[in-house]
Amino acid sequence: MFGGMSEESPAAEAAGLDPDQIRVPPVPEGHSPTPIVVHRLMAVPGSDSLYRLDEEEPEDPLTITPPELAAIEEALAQGDVDTARDQAEALYATEGLKVFAQGAVARTHLMEGDVEAARRTLEGLLDDDRLRAVRASLLLTEGKIAEARVAIKAALEQSPRGLIEAYTEALVLVAEGRPHEAQGRFAEVCRSAPYHAVARHQLGQLLHAAGDPARAGTLFEQAIEIAPGFLPPVVALAEMFMESRQYGEAMGLLGDLAERRPDLLTPRLMQLKVLLAVGELRPALELANALRGAAPLHPEVELHWAEAVWRSGDRDKAKEALEKLAQHEDVTVQVRALRELGRLSLAAMPPDFIRAVAAFDGATQRAPLDGELRVELAEVCFAAGDHQKGEEVLQKLLTFPSVDLGPLLNGAVVAQNNGKSPVAKQLAERALEAVRGTGAEEQIRAFVSQLG
């Protein structure tokens, strides 16, 4: 609610008052002043909505250099790579800006995951001092984290208050396993650039991994409001709803997205996951068959189709499809296929623990830093009677440079349930260490104390 008197007020005009100012009556004698809560709101060009800002405005805001890149950066910050690329290419003919514009085009390619296109765009420019932050982004995408740190350090020495440099350093911090520092950097970007939907989404992901789903959900919602066409926060929020078993909310969000973007597979695949989660096997199988017909041999579709098929009773057909996917050229697809084969073996009557352990073991070897997968493998090992291996698998989590909160807590529960209290305590204390100073600290501390 906004207070004040309108310009049409004759009393205000007669008293010579400014109708745009908020006024309150004087405090009665003997009473204390009542605090007035002021809510800061943000308007985004092109939108008729106002967004709540919880952050204080920075005294020394981050800036974009050269300023001619501001519109390009805003498009990138809202995930609109096509607009950003068009705007950047339009600057190629402007004297003194072509190098910066090429750097911006390279970043659009990196956002799309096209490293080769980014390298082609930067041919002959990788050592240009003006593109150190872009070079850091490229090195990071190639998995060269130490080199990316060197590049971004040099970029920050050159532009200590650069927005692009700060955002890139946040990405480097995430890759280095320093999530708390990355949170601070992303928050600084959001304060200086309220339009930065991408930074809000990434900050939300970090907070969610740190056990703060409430703030994460708010950030995802803000990112969706700021940039409705930017899909990752929609997907992330839907996944959060699914994790908390709010399936109706997830289906509503995904249904809206599917209507807006009927060309996308992702919302339909997630709707299929919801149907499988609630046990609606008939509509799940119908949707899986329809998706497979629309996108034959698409690995993501094939994985979901196989799950729908085996859960509907045709184990042999599903097993055949999953064994083919386990040989796929993409390691990520191999991991998911092996994981599904493991679950299929566990669902047999009686459960085939030998095949299940072998499948989860193979998946873990291909994704050695996947904490959730490691907890699943440990659980299967305990179920198969191999307590020594189960304990060793969980202990390995303690050696990870960075691990999400969920696997640590789930691993602690699995260890405690299988008589491995010392490991459970270590995992829980590692989780507590990860959330110190956050809203989740008290809850995790209580969990640790229950372990004895």
N, C-alpha and C positions, 0 to 999 in steps of 0.2 A: 504494500500500500504506500502511496506517495502522499505526504501531507502538504498543506499550504492552501492558498486561496486562488481561485481562477482569475484571469484577467477581466472577466465579466463582472467581478464583484465590485459594486459601487462603493461599498464601505472601504475596501482596500484602496481604491483610487482616491477617495476623499481623505483618507488618512495619510496618503502619500507613501504607501508601503509597496515594496517590490513583490508582486504576486508569485514570483518564481522562488521565493525564499520560504523555507519551512519555519513556521513560528509555533510556539507553544505558550499557553497562558503562564503568568508568573506563579512561582511556588508559594502556596499559602503560608502565612507566618506560622512557625512552629513545625513545619513539615520539611522532610529531607527531599532533595531533588530526585525525581524518578529517572533512572537511566533510560536513554533512548537507544535502541538497537538500530544500527545502520547496516543495511545489506548492500554490498557492492555488486553491481550487475555489469555484464559485458554484452555489447552488441557486436554482431559479426556482419560485415557487408554481404548483402544478398539474402539475408535472413530477417524475418520480422519477429524473431524470438529474442529474449534476453536471457543470459546465462549467469548463474551465480558464481562469484569468484570468492574463494575462501582465502586466497593468498594475498599477502601484502604486496603492494607495488614496490618493486626494487628501487633502492635509491640510485643504484648505478646499473641501469638495465643493459642487457646484452644488445648488440647492434649488428646490422648486416652491412658488410663492406664488399664492394661498393654499393651505395644505396640503390642503384639501378636494378639490383638483383632482388629487391624486396618483394615485388609481385611474384617473381619466380619462386622465391622461397616460401611464400604463403601458399602457392599452389602445391608445392612439394609437401608442405606441412599438413595439407589436407588430403594427401594421397592422390592428388589429381596429376598424375605424371604426364598425361597427354598435353594438358594445358601448359604445364611447366616447360615441357620440351619445345612446344610451339613458341612460347614467349622467349625462351633462351635462344633458339635458332634465329629468331627475329633480331637479336642483338649482334649476330655475327658481323653485320655490315657496319656496326658502330665502332668508331675508332677508340681503341683502348679497352674495349669490353669483350672482344672476341674470346680471349683466353678464359675469362671468368664464365662466359656463356658456355664454352665447351665443357668447363668443369661442372656446370649445372646440368648439362645434357648427360654427362657421364653418370652423375648421381641419379638421374631418372632411370638409366639402364640398370644401375645397381639395385634400385628399389624394385625393379622387375626381375632381378636375379640374373640378368644377362651380363655376365662379367666380360665376355669377349667383346660385346658391343661397347662397353665402357672403355676397355683397353684400346679399341680402335679409335674411339673419340679422343682419347688422351695421348695418342701416338705422338712422340716427340715432346710431350709436355710433362711427363711424369716427374722430372726434376725441377720444374718451374716452381720457384718459391711461393708464387701466388696461389698455387693449388695444393698446398701441403695437406689441408684438411680433406680434400677430395682423394689425394693419394692414400691417406690414412684409411678412408672408407673402403677403397679398393683393396688394400692390403688386408683389412679386416675380413672382407668378403671372401678372400682367398685363404683365410685361416692363418695368416701371418701376424699373430697378435703382438709379438715383441716388436716387429718392424712398424706396426701400426702405432704402437705407443711412442716410438721415436718420432714418427711423422707428426703425430698430433701434439706432442710436446713442443716441437719446433713451430707448429702452426699457432699454438697458444702464446709462445714467446713473441710472435709477430703481431697477433691480434688477441690480447688477453681477455677482451670483453666481446669477442665475436660470437654471434649466435650460432652460426654454422659450426664453428670450432667447438663450442660448448656442447652442442648436440652430438657431434661426432665423438667427443671425449666420453660422453655418457655411454655410447655404444661400445667403446673400447673398454670402459670399466666393467660393463656387463660381461664381455668376453674374458676379461681377466679374473672373473669370479669375485668382484667387489660390488655386490648389489646395493649395499647401503650408500656407498659413495655415488653410485649411478643414480639412485633415487634422488639424491640432493641435486645432482646436475640436471636431471630431467625436470625436476620441480622448478629450478631456476629458469630453464627454457620456457616452461609454461607461464611463469610469472611475467617474463619479458615479452612473450609472444602468445597472447591469449587464444589466437587462432590455431595454435599448433596441436591439431587433433592427433597426429602421429606420436608426438612426445607424451601426450596424455594417455594414449593407449599403451605405450611402452612402460610408463610409470605405473599404470594400472596392473600390467602383467607382473611387474616386480613386487608390488604390494600384495597381489594375490598369492604369489609364490611365498611371500613372507608371512602369510597367515592373516591378512587384513582384507577379507572379501568385501566388507562394507565400503571402504574407501576405494577399493579397486572397481567395484560396480559403479560408484558415482563417477569415477574418471571415464569408464567405458561409456556411460550414458552421456557425459559431456562431449566426448569425442564424436559420438553418433549425432548429437545435436549440431555440433559445429560443422561436421563433414558427413552428411548422410550417405554420400557415395563411397566413403572409405569403409571397406568391408571388415577388416580385422577386428575392430571393437564390437561389431554386431555378433560375429562368430564367438568372440571371447565371452561376451555377456550371455549368449545362448548356452555356451559350455558351462558357465557358472550356474545357470539355472538348472542344467542337467545334473551337475555335481550335487546340488542341494535338493534334487528330486522335485524341482518346480517345473514339471514337464509341460504343464499347460502354458506357463509363461514362455518357455523355450519354443514351443510349437507356434505360439502367436508371433513371436519375434521372427522366427524363421519363415513363417507363412507370409508376413509382410515383405521380407527380403525377397522371397521367391516370386512374389507378385511384381515387385519393382524390377527385378532382374531375372526374368525367366530363362536367360541364357546361361545362368550359373548352375553348376552341379552342387557346389558346397551346401547351400541351404537344403536341397533335397536329400543329400547324403546325411546331413545332420537330423533331418526329420526321420529318416530311416533308422538312425541310431536311437532316437527317442522311442519309436514304435517297438524296437527290439528290447529296449530297457523296460518298457511297461508290459511286455509280453503279448503285444498285439501282433501275433505272428502272421496271420492271414494278410492284413493290409501291408505288413512289412515285406512279405514275399512278393506281393503284387507290385509294390513300389520298386523293389530290388530288380524284378524282371523288366519293368518299364525302363529303369535307368540303364540296365545292361543292354537293352535293345537300342537305346538312344546313344550310348557310348560304349560300344563293344571293345573289349580288351583294355579299357581304361583301368589301371591297377587299383585305384581307389574304389571304383565301382565294383570291380571284381572281388575285392576283399570284403566289402559289405554284402555283396550278393552271396558269397560263400558262407558267411555267418548266418544270413537269413535262411539259406538252404539247409545247413546242418541242424539249425535249431528247429526247422520245420520237419526234420526226420530223415532227410536224404544225406547221410553222412559220407557215403562213398563219392558222390558227385562233388560235394564240398571239398573233401580231402584231395581229390584229383586237381581241382582248381588251385588249392592252397599250395600243393607241392610244386606246381608250375611257378607260382608267384615266389616261392622260396628260392628260385633260381633266377629271379629278375635281376637286371643289371643295376637297378637302384637298390642300394643297401637298406634304405629306409623301408622299402617294400618287402625285402627279404625278412627284416626284423618283424614286421607286422604279420607276415604270413606264418612265420615260425611260432609267433606268440599265439596266433589263432589255432594252429595245429596243436599246440600244447593244450589249449583250452578244450579243443575237440577231444583229445585223448583223455582229459580229466572227466569229460562228460560221458565217456563210455560206461557201460555197465558190465562188469565192475570197472572202475577207473584204471586206465593203463598208465601207471606211474612211470614206468621205464621210458616210454615214448614221450610222455609229458616232460620229464626232466631233460631228456635229450633235446627236445624242441626249444624249451626255455633257455637251456644252456647255450644252444646255437645262437639264439637271438641275443643273449647277453654278450657273447663274444663279439658280435657285430656292432653292438651298441654298449660298450663297456661302462659309459658314464650315465646311462639311463637308470636313475634311482628307482623309479616305479617298477621297471622291469626286473631289477635286482631283487626287490621285495617279493615280487611274484615268484621268482625262481626259488627264493629262500622258503617261501610258504609251501611250494610244491615239494621241495627237498624234505622238509619236516613231515609233510603228509606221507611221503614215500618211506619214512623211517630213517633217513640219512641226516641225523641231527648235527653231525660234525660239519658236513658241507653246508647245511642251512646256516649254522653259526658263522662259518667263514665267509659266506656270501654277504651276510649282514654287516660283518666287521669291515668288509671292503668299503662300505659306505662312508666309514669314518676317515678314509684316506682321500676322499674326493676333495678337490680344492673348493668346490661349491656344490651344494645340493639343496633342492627345494625342501620346504618344510614338510610337505605331505609324505614323501618317502621316509623321512627321518621318524616322524610320528607313527606311520604305519609299520615301519620296521621295528620300532620299539614295542608296539603292541604284539606283533608276530613273535618277537623274541621272548617277551614276557609270557605269552600264552604257551610257549614251548619250553618253559623252564630255563631260559637263558637270561636271568635277571641282570647280570653284570653288563651284557651287551645292550639290553633294553635301557638301562640307566645311562650308558654312554651315548646312545643315540638320542635319548630325550634331552640330555644335557647339551648335546650339540645343537638340537633344535632351540633350546632356551638361549644359547649363545647367539643364534641367528636372529632372534626377535628382541634382544635387549633394547630397551628404550622405545618400544612400540606398544600399541594397545593390546597386543597378544601376549605380552610378557607374563602378566599375572596368571592367565589361563594355562600357559605352558608350564609355569612354575608349579602350579597346583598338580598338573599331570605328572611332573617329575617326582613330587613328594609322594604321590600315590604308589610309585614304584618301589618305595622303601629305601 
